Amino acid sequence: MLRASVRRIVSIVPTLVLVVFMSFILQAATPGDAARIIAGPLGSETEIARIRDELDLNKPLVVQFGDYIWRIVHGNLGVSALTGIRVTKTIFDAIPVTMSLVLVALSFALILALTGGVLAALRRNTWVDRVITGTAAVGLAVPAFITGVLLVLVVAVQLRWLPATGYAYLSDGFWPWLSHLILPGLALSLVSASELTRFVRSSFVDTLDRDYIRAAEAYGLSALTVVGGRAAKNAAAPVLTVFGLQVGRLLSSAVVVEGLFSIPGFGTLAFQSAINRDIPLIQGVVLVAAGFVMLMNLLTDLLYPVLNPRLRD
C-alpha cells in the first residue's frame, strides 16, 4: 500500500508540470495586447510600455518561461497588473470564502445523496425509488444558475427567509455566515447531489444483494446494523471516487454561483482576472485551482484502499 501511495504521489508530477506550462501559454495564446488592455482605452504609450516591461512581455518566450518557473519554485506568483497587490495574497484572501461555499455545498450534497440514495436502494422498484431517481435525473439537467435564480426569487424575495446576495465572514457570527451561504450552497450542490444519489443507490443495491448481507439478515441482525455497518462500509468505496470528482466540479461551478450571489470568492476572482486580462493573476488562479483539484484526487486515491482492503496489496 505504501509503495502504491508513493507511486501515485510521484505520478502527479508530470501533470503538475503540464499545468504550469499551460498556465504560461495562456499569456502568449490569448489574442490582443495584454498591456494595452490593462492600460485601458485612455492609457498612454508610456503607460503601455511600462506595463509591458513590468510583465516581461518584451522578453523572448523562452526567457519568460524560465523566469516564470523560477518564480514558482520560490513561491512567487508575481504581482497583479491592475491592483499592484501580490497574487498570493489576493488568491489566499479569496480562497476561504470559496472553501466556505464548497463546504456548505458538499454538506448539502452528502445529506441529500445519502438520504435519497439509501432510501431508494431500500425501496427499490417502488414509487419511492422512482420519485427519487426521477428527481435526481431532473437535478442533473438543471444548471446551477437556474436553481440559484429560483431560490432567490422564492426564498429571498417572496418569503424573505434568507439574504439574497452578499457574504458575511465567520468573524461576524456563525448565523450571518451560514445564512448567506445556504442559498448559494443549495444551488451549487444540486447537480452533485443528484449524481451522488444515483451512485449511492447503485452501490447500495449491489451491496445489499451480496451473500454476506443476506447471511447477516438471516442471522437476525437488525436493519440498522446491516445497512449502517456492513453495507455502508462496502458501498462507500465506489461512492468515494465520485465524491472526490465532485469537489473539482463544485470549484468550477462556483464561478457562476459566486457571480450570481455577489460572493467575493475564488470564482469571482478568476472571472474578473480573465475579463481584465490580468496575466499574473490568471496564471496564479489556474495554478492554485489545478493544484487543489489534483490534491483532492490524490486524497481520494489514497483513501480508497482504506475502504477497500483488496487494494492494499
C-alpha positions in Angstrom: 0.0 0.0 0.0 2.8 2.4 0.9 4.6 1.7 -2.4 1.3 2.3 -4.4 0.8 5.6 -2.5 4.3 6.8 -3.3 3.8 5.9 -7.0 0.5 7.8 -7.0 2.1 10.9 -5.5 5.0 10.8 -8.0 2.6 10.3 -10.9 1.1 13.8 -10.4 4.4 15.5 -11.0 4.1 15.3 -14.9 0.5 16.6 -14.6 1.7 19.5 -12.4 4.5 20.4 -14.9 1.9 20.3 -17.7 -0.4 22.6 -15.8 2.5 25.1 -15.2 3.3 25.1 -18.9 -0.4 25.6 -19.9 -0.8 28.4 -17.4 2.2 30.1 -19.0 0.9 29.5 -22.5 -2.3 31.4 -21.6 -0.2 34.6 -21.7 1.1 34.0 -25.3 -2.0 32.3 -26.8 -4.6 34.9 -25.7 -5.3 37.3 -28.6 -4.7 41.0 -28.2 -2.1 43.1 -26.5 -2.4 42.4 -22.7 -0.5 45.6 -21.8 -2.8 47.8 -23.9 -5.9 46.1 -22.4 -4.7 46.5 -18.9 -3.9 50.2 -19.5 -7.4 50.8 -20.8 -8.6 53.0 -23.7 -7.1 56.1 -22.2 -3.7 54.6 -21.5 -0.7 56.4 -23.0 2.0 54.7 -24.9 4.3 55.4 -22.0 1.9 53.6 -19.6 1.6 50.7 -22.0 5.4 50.4 -22.3 5.7 50.4 -18.5 3.1 47.6 -18.1 4.8 45.6 -20.9 8.1 45.9 -19.1 6.7 45.0 -15.7 5.1 41.8 -17.2 8.3 41.0 -19.1 6.3 40.9 -22.3 9.3 42.3 -24.2 11.5 39.3 -23.5 11.5 36.1 -25.7 9.0 33.5 -24.7 11.8 31.1 -23.6 13.2 33.6 -21.2 9.8 34.5 -19.9 9.1 30.8 -19.2 12.4 30.4 -17.4 11.6 33.4 -15.2 8.1 32.1 -14.6 9.4 28.7 -13.4 12.0 30.4 -11.2 9.3 32.5 -9.5 7.0 29.5 -8.9 9.9 27.5 -7.4 10.5 30.3 -5.0 6.7 30.7 -4.2 6.4 33.9 -6.0 3.4 34.2 -8.3 4.0 37.8 -9.1 2.0 41.0 -8.6 -1.4 41.8 -10.0 -1.0 44.1 -13.0 -4.2 46.0 -12.0 -4.0 46.3 -8.2 -0.3 46.0 -7.6 -1.1 43.5 -4.8 0.8 40.2 -4.6 -1.0 37.4 -6.4 -0.6 35.0 -3.5 -2.2 37.4 -1.1 -5.1 38.2 -3.4 -5.8 34.4 -4.0 -5.4 33.4 -0.4 -7.8 36.1 0.7 -10.4 34.7 -1.7 -9.9 31.0 -1.0 -11.5 30.9 2.5 -14.7 32.4 1.0 -15.0 29.8 -1.7 -14.0 27.0 0.6 -16.8 28.0 2.9 -19.2 27.9 0.0 -17.9 24.5 -1.2 -18.1 23.1 2.4 -21.7 24.1 2.7 -22.5 22.7 -0.8 -20.7 19.4 -0.1 -22.6 19.1 3.2 -26.0 19.6 1.4 -24.9 17.2 -1.4 -23.9 14.5 1.1 -27.1 14.8 3.2 -29.3 14.7 0.1 -27.4 12.0 -1.6 -27.1 9.6 1.4 -30.7 10.1 2.4 -32.1 9.7 -1.1 -29.7 7.1 -2.3 -30.1 4.7 0.7 -33.9 5.2 0.8 -34.1 4.4 -3.0 -32.0 1.3 -2.6 -34.0 0.0 0.4 -37.3 0.7 -1.5 -36.1 -0.2 -5.0 -38.6 -0.7 -7.8 -41.3 1.1 -5.7 -42.8 4.5 -6.2 -40.3 5.9 -3.7 -37.4 4.7 -5.8 -38.9 6.1 -9.0 -39.6 9.5 -7.4 -36.0 9.8 -6.0 -34.3 8.6 -9.2 -36.6 10.9 -11.3 -35.8 13.9 -9.2 -32.1 13.1 -9.4 -32.4 13.0 -13.2 -34.1 16.4 -13.3 -31.4 17.8 -10.9 -28.7 16.7 -13.3 -30.3 18.6 -16.1 -30.9 21.9 -14.3 -27.9 24.3 -14.3 -26.8 25.9 -11.0 -27.6 29.4 -12.0 -31.2 28.5 -12.8 -31.6 26.9 -9.4 -30.0 29.9 -7.8 -32.3 32.4 -9.5 -35.4 30.3 -8.4 -34.1 30.1 -4.8 -33.5 33.9 -4.7 -37.0 34.6 -6.1 -38.8 32.3 -3.8 -36.8 32.1 -0.6 -35.2 35.5 -0.5 -37.6 37.8 -2.4 -41.0 36.3 -1.7 -40.6 34.6 1.7 -37.7 36.8 2.9 -36.2 34.0 4.9 -32.6 34.4 3.9 -30.5 37.1 2.3 -30.4 37.2 -1.5 -26.8 38.2 -2.1 -23.6 39.1 -0.3 -21.3 37.3 2.1 -20.7 37.6 5.8 -17.4 36.4 7.3 -17.3 33.9 10.1 -15.9 36.6 12.4 -19.3 38.4 12.1 -21.0 35.4 13.7 -22.0 31.9 12.8 -25.5 32.5 11.7 -24.8 35.5 9.5 -22.0 33.5 7.8 -24.3 30.4 7.3 -27.4 32.4 6.3 -25.5 34.0 3.4 -24.3 30.6 2.2 -27.4 28.4 2.4 -29.0 29.6 -0.9 -25.8 29.6 -3.0 -24.8 26.3 -1.3 -28.1 24.7 -2.3 -27.8 26.0 -5.8 -24.2 24.7 -6.1 -25.0 21.3 -4.6 -28.0 20.2 -6.7 -26.1 18.7 -9.6 -23.5 17.0 -7.3 -26.3 15.7 -5.0 -28.2 14.3 -8.0 -25.2 12.4 -9.3 -24.1 11.2 -5.9 -27.7 10.0 -5.2 -27.6 7.7 -8.3 -24.2 6.3 -7.3 -25.2 5.8 -3.7 -28.3 3.9 -4.8 -26.5 1.8 -7.3 -23.7 1.0 -4.8 -26.1 0.1 -2.0 -28.3 -2.1 -4.3 -25.2 -4.0 -5.4 -24.0 -4.4 -1.8 -27.4 -5.4 -0.4 -27.6 -8.3 -3.0 -24.3 -9.8 -1.7 -24.4 -13.1 0.1 -22.8 -11.9 3.3 -25.5 -9.2 3.7 -28.2 -11.8 3.2 -26.4 -14.1 5.7 -26.3 -11.2 8.2 -30.1 -10.7 7.8 -30.7 -14.4 8.2 -28.8 -14.4 11.5 -31.3 -11.9 12.7 -29.1 -8.7 12.8 -31.1 -5.5 12.9 -31.6 -3.5 9.7 -29.6 -0.6 11.2 -26.6 -2.9 11.8 -26.8 -4.4 8.3 -27.3 -1.2 6.4 -25.4 1.2 8.6 -22.5 -1.0 9.4 -21.7 -3.8 6.9 -23.4 -2.5 3.8 -22.3 1.2 4.3 -18.6 0.4 4.5 -18.5 -1.7 1.4 -20.8 0.6 -0.6 -18.7 3.7 0.3 -15.7 2.8 -1.8 -17.1 3.5 -5.3 -19.0 6.5 -4.0 -15.8 8.0 -2.6 -14.3 8.1 -6.1 -17.3 10.1 -7.4 -17.3 12.3 -4.3 -13.7 13.3 -5.0 -14.5 14.4 -8.5 -17.4 16.5 -7.2 -15.0 18.8 -5.4 -13.4 19.9 -8.7 -16.9 20.3 -10.2 -18.0 22.5 -7.4 -14.9 24.6 -7.6 -15.5 25.2 -11.3 -19.2 25.9 -10.9 -18.5 28.4 -8.1 -17.6 30.9 -10.8 -21.2 31.2 -11.8 -22.8 30.9 -8.4 -20.5 33.4 -6.8 -21.2 35.9 -9.5 -25.0 35.4 -9.1 -24.9 35.8 -5.4 -22.2 38.5 -5.3 -19.8 36.4 -3.2 -16.2 37.7 -3.3 -14.6 34.3 -3.6 -12.1 32.5 -5.8 -14.6 32.0 -8.6 -15.3 35.7 -8.8 -11.6 36.4 -8.7 -11.0 34.0 -11.6 -13.7 35.7 -13.7 -12.5 39.2 -13.0 -8.9 38.4 -13.8 -9.9 36.9 -17.1 -12.1 39.8 -18.1 -9.3 42.3 -17.1 -6.5 40.3 -18.7 -4.5 40.4 -15.5 -1.9 37.9 -16.6 -0.1 37.2 -13.3 -3.4 36.8 -11.5 -4.8 34.5 -14.2 -1.7 32.3 -14.0 -1.9 32.2 -10.2 -5.6 31.2 -10.3 -5.0 28.4 -12.8 -2.1 27.0 -10.8 -3.9 27.1 -7.5 -7.2 25.7 -8.9 -5.4 22.8 -10.7 -3.2 22.1 -7.7 -6.3 21.9 -5.4 -8.1 19.5 -7.8 -5.1 17.3 -8.1 -4.7 17.3 -4.3 -8.3 16.2 -3.8 -7.9 13.4 -6.4 -4.8 12.3 -4.7 -6.5 12.1 -1.3 -9.3 10.2 -2.9 -6.9 7.6 -4.3 -5.1 7.3 -1.0 -8.4 6.8 0.9 -9.8 4.2 -1.5 -7.6 1.3 -0.2 -8.7 2.2 3.3 -12.3 1.4 2.4 -11.4 -1.5 0.0 -8.8 -3.8 1.7 -8.4 -5.8 -1.6 -6.4 -2.8 -3.0 -3.9 -2.7 -0.2 -1.5 -5.3 -1.6 
